[in-house]
Amino acid sequence: MQIFKFGGASIKDADGVKNLASVLQTTGYDRLLVVVSAMGKTTNALEVVIENYFNNKPELQSALQDVKKYHNEILLELFDNENHLAFKKVKAFFTELNAVLNANKSPDYNFVYDQVIGYGELISTTIISEYLNSIGIKNNWIDVRELIKTDTFYRRANVDWEATQRLIGSKLDTSTLNITQGFLGSDPNNFSTSLGREGSDYTAAIFAYCLNAKNVTIWKDVPGVLSADPRYFENARLLHKISYREAIELAFYGASVIHPKTLQPLQRKEIPLYVKSFLNPTAPGTKIYKDMVLEPWTPCCIVKKNQVLISLSSLDFSYIVEENISEIFSLLHLYKMKVDVIQNSAISFSVCVDNIYNNLDILVHQLKAKFKVTYYENVSLYTIRHYDHKTIAQIETDKTVLLKQLTPETVQVVTK
């Protein structure tokens, strides 16, 4: 088996769907599983639906209509006949989504989020599957929620590997082309779960691990893994080869081309990962595999926007010791803060976090009971692997540096 993953940017319109088909015709699709994200910005649009469901009911149907219209326009460009089965299947999903919203009794935002958000993937894969069938590329459409089982940590669910491997091994026909959704799973009660934003890459890795796949290819709108995001950094270079270890470091620090969890299952079974351009499918792209030296050797720059820097000091000038740090991390865990940088001295402790779940206010309130607390919102965290002084200077120019931390391989700078 080979595993392909196509992200939302690659299928944002009808031409993107046709290009996906062209990639399959170019590369071949024997014994292939294709993992697909929601189309374009559908996930963002469904987040608006969820927000309106909780806080602006009068706008709910309008937000849903925007999502329907977007997909209907793609359907009309792909299929000549509005009686095609694809229209009926997509309509059925929107009917089901409405029923989910009407029947829901849970006040838990994260639970509702996961019941709604996956319809983007369910619809995108249905459209693609039906289009491929219509041009003679026969395939099976698979509901990934029947194969990937997770716990109930909604919006960032943890995979039940034993159950998942058993289901994939027993239910998936590996002799043909299969189309399935990224990002999704289901809990023990069969409620939908999601694996975190950008989790479709992780889905591809899960299938690769369970199927002992030959390789995984992530198809992007860039030629491969770049040394920096060209939207924020000049002179980004294509990295031809990266080791698992280096790629895991880059992913941990926030490199957007690879989901942080994606590489671990691939590394365990030494399955190569390729990152290639869906605009140029015959180009070599980037290969990620074991024991590879970074090629070319160059500084790799990552930026994470909209972070929060929290600085704590003891109220009585006593040392910040293990007991204090343990308590701080218990609170960070309780309020689901993703920690990206830690720095401490005798009487102070600073941490840069991702406030994914919007729990900052309650966290700060709890911390103020025992510490003096200062925090800065909307800061940027820059990470440079294999840094040089020129690259650091470029990042710091015209910015206020709030925190800086260097190790032999990596520098991290928090700026305002």
ABEGO torsion letter per residue (X at the ends): XBBBBBBAAAAABAAAAAAAAAAAAAAEABGBBBBBBBBEAAAAAAAAAAAAAAABAAAAAAAAAAAAAAAAAAAAAABABAABAAAAAAAAAAAAAAAAAAABABABAAAAAAAAAAAAAAAAAAAAAAAAAAAGBBBBBBBAAAABBBBABBGBBBBBAAAAAAAAAAABBAABBBBBBBGBBBBAAGBBBBAEBGAAAAAAAAAAAAAGBABBBBBBABAEBBABBAAABBGBBBBABBBAAAAAAAAAAGBAABBAAAAAAAAAAGBBBBBBBAABAABAEBBBBBGBBBOBBBBBBBBBBGBBBBBBBBAAGBBBBAAAAAAAAAAAAAAGBBBABBBBBAABBBBBBBBAAGAAAAAAAAAAAABBBBBBBGBBBBBBBGBBAAAAAAAABGBBBABBBBBAABBBBBBX
